Amino acid sequence: MSVLITGGTGFVGHYLIERLEKPVVTSRNRQRALNKLGDSVADVIEWAPKSEALNLDPAMDCRAVVNLMGDSIAEGRWTAAKKKSIRDSRVLGTKKLVEAVSKLDRKPDVFVSASAVGYYGDPGDVVVTESHQMGEGYLPEVCKQWEDASDEIAALGVRVVKLRIGIVLGSDGGALEKMVPLFKWGLGGKLGSGRQWFPWIHVEDLAGMIDWAIQTPSASGVYNATAPNPVTNGQFTAALAKSVGRWAILPAPKFGLRIALGEFANSLFFSQRVIPQRALEQGYQFQFPDLDAALDDAI
Ligand SMILES: NC(=O)c1ccc[n+]([C@@H]2O[C@H](COP(=O)([O-])OP(=O)(O)OC[C@H]3O[C@@H](n4cnc5c(N)ncnc54)[C@H](OP(=O)(O)O)[C@@H]3O)[C@@H](O)[C@H]2O)c1
């Protein structure tokens, strides 16, 4: 099946591309993307979503679109300019993507877009399924606008799948790339009380879920892309320390992280007990439902 991926040069894209047969990828820098992806892709289309429209050949054969692009929320302080870039790269970027795909002679069968569990804000200890209400504040608003932007293509009869992704665990990227070195030096620790829920997913399960969403005609709408067994931050910290063979005794206080990381630090303390109810009901089989096995594989 011919697939077009935005953000395919990123952490998740790497694992997804391995499962697909030579997709076409968009990137802000074609040459850099080609150097990275080599012949695992059919082609790279250079596109700077912030400043230009996406021009696709109307005759392009594209059965599925996977939308993974977005300025990293974890890199750099959340200045006004950074917050605008986080939002625009997702919301305006998705709108432009939808506009381009809408002009294809043959519309794709399915449009799969990333969203995030940030949609739910900070719901505390309650179990969060896909029907849970939206949270309040910057991240929930960005996620809502991001999801709404991809809905526009549903009007053309394209099946739309939106994945509210949790914290993705895997090697060579994502949260573990930053955390493992700290833990190896004995500097890891739970965040605050550690009682807040931590909605994780192994990157192979996320890539698998995207592939499943492409292949499954009955998959449609919002899905929580998280492991079926969420843990608290304290449990995650203990499991990660065990996995790297170190103690994790230094709790990181919220005020310290807030000084070091700025506004982004607040989101690290959100408690999100998210479960992938719809994917489980529709038969998606998780490769890594439990954290210990996921960490052992990823590290
Ligand atoms: N990783 C996680 O834990 C996690 C959790 C929840 C949701 N998500 C979402 O899942 C998607 C994929 O995650 P990921 O970890 O693979 O992301 P990533 O590694 O940060 O890569 C995303 C890609 O987006 C493109 N990009 C970066 N900044 C951009 C900007 N300012 N404007 C337009 N494009 C930009 C880059 O491609 P080029 O440089 O080639 O243009 C990059 O390779 C993202 O939308 C992310 O928000 C991820």
The ligand as a Tripos MOL2 file, in Angstrom:
@<TRIPOS>MOLECULE
LIG
   48    52     1     0     0
SMALL
NO_CHARGES

@<TRIPOS>ATOM
      1 N1          7.4070   10.8200   21.2810 N.am      1 LIG1
      2 C1          6.4340   10.9350   22.1820 C.2       1 LIG1
      3 O1          6.5800   10.5640   23.3760 O.2       1 LIG1
      4 C2          5.0930   11.5010   21.7510 C.ar      1 LIG1
      5 C3          4.0530   11.5880   22.6990 C.ar      1 LIG1
      6 C4          2.8290   12.1130   22.3130 C.ar      1 LIG1
      7 C5          2.6330   12.5490   21.0050 C.ar      1 LIG1
      8 N2          3.6560   12.4550   20.1190 N.ar      1 LIG1
      9 C6          3.4500   12.9760   18.7500 C.3       1 LIG1
     10 O2          3.7440   11.9770   17.7880 O.3       1 LIG1
     11 C7          4.3510   12.5720   16.6410 C.3       1 LIG1
     12 C8          5.6680   11.8560   16.3430 C.3       1 LIG1
     13 O3          6.4870   11.9350   17.5020 O.3       1 LIG1
     14 P1          8.0750   11.7950   17.4060 P.3       1 LIG1
     15 O4          8.5560   11.5490   18.8000 O.co2     1 LIG1
     16 O5          8.4350   10.8640   16.3190 O.co2     1 LIG1
     17 O6          8.4730   13.2740   16.9790 O.3       1 LIG1
     18 P2          9.9290   13.8150   16.5640 P.3       1 LIG1
     19 O7         10.9560   12.7640   16.6430 O.co2     1 LIG1
     20 O8         10.1340   15.0590   17.3610 O.co2     1 LIG1
     21 O9          9.7650   14.0720   15.0100 O.3       1 LIG1
     22 C9          8.7430   14.7260   14.3840 C.3       1 LIG1
     23 C10         9.1730   15.2580   13.0310 C.3       1 LIG1
     24 O10         8.4820   16.4910   12.8790 O.3       1 LIG1
     25 C11         9.2410   17.3510   12.0510 C.3       1 LIG1
     26 N3          9.3160   18.6730   12.7120 N.ar      1 LIG1
     27 C12        10.0590   19.0240   13.7820 C.ar      1 LIG1
     28 N4          9.8770   20.3340   14.0610 N.ar      1 LIG1
     29 C13         9.0120   20.7960   13.1300 C.ar      1 LIG1
     30 C14         8.4380   22.0640   12.8740 C.ar      1 LIG1
     31 N5          8.7380   23.1330   13.6220 N.pl3     1 LIG1
     32 N6          7.5840   22.1750   11.8300 N.ar      1 LIG1
     33 C15         7.2740   21.1080   11.0620 C.ar      1 LIG1
     34 N7          7.7870   19.8800   11.2450 N.ar      1 LIG1
     35 C16         8.6410   19.7410   12.2700 C.ar      1 LIG1
     36 C17        10.6490   16.7850   11.9060 C.3       1 LIG1
     37 O11        10.8100   16.3460   10.5590 O.3       1 LIG1
     38 P3         11.7880   17.1030    9.5150 P.3       1 LIG1
     39 O12        12.9210   17.7060   10.2920 O.co2     1 LIG1
     40 O13        12.2340   16.0290    8.5790 O.co2     1 LIG1
     41 O14        10.9430   18.1400    8.8430 O.co2     1 LIG1
     42 C18        10.6590   15.5940   12.8720 C.3       1 LIG1
     43 O15        11.3670   14.5070   12.3800 O.3       1 LIG1
     44 C19         4.5230   14.0470   16.9560 C.3       1 LIG1
     45 O16         3.4780   14.7650   16.3710 O.3       1 LIG1
     46 C20         4.4220   14.1240   18.4700 C.3       1 LIG1
     47 O17         3.8650   15.3380   18.9390 O.3       1 LIG1
     48 C21         4.8770   11.9390   20.4430 C.ar      1 LIG1
@<TRIPOS>BOND
     1     1     2 1
     2     2     3 2
     3     2     4 1
     4     4     5 ar
     5     4    48 ar
     6     5     6 ar
     7     6     7 ar
     8     7     8 ar
     9     8     9 1
    10     8    48 ar
    11     9    10 1
    12     9    46 1
    13    10    11 1
    14    11    12 1
    15    11    44 1
    16    12    13 1
    17    13    14 1
    18    14    15 2
    19    14    16 1
    20    14    17 1
    21    17    18 1
    22    18    19 2
    23    18    20 1
    24    18    21 1
    25    21    22 1
    26    22    23 1
    27    23    24 1
    28    23    42 1
    29    24    25 1
    30    25    26 1
    31    25    36 1
    32    26    27 ar
    33    26    35 ar
    34    27    28 ar
    35    28    29 ar
    36    29    30 ar
    37    29    35 ar
    38    30    31 1
    39    30    32 ar
    40    32    33 ar
    41    33    34 ar
    42    34    35 ar
    43    36    37 1
    44    36    42 1
    45    37    38 1
    46    38    39 2
    47    38    40 1
    48    38    41 1
    49    42    43 1
    50    44    45 1
    51    44    46 1
    52    46    47 1
@<TRIPOS>SUBSTRUCTURE
     1 LIG1         1 GROUP 0 **** ****
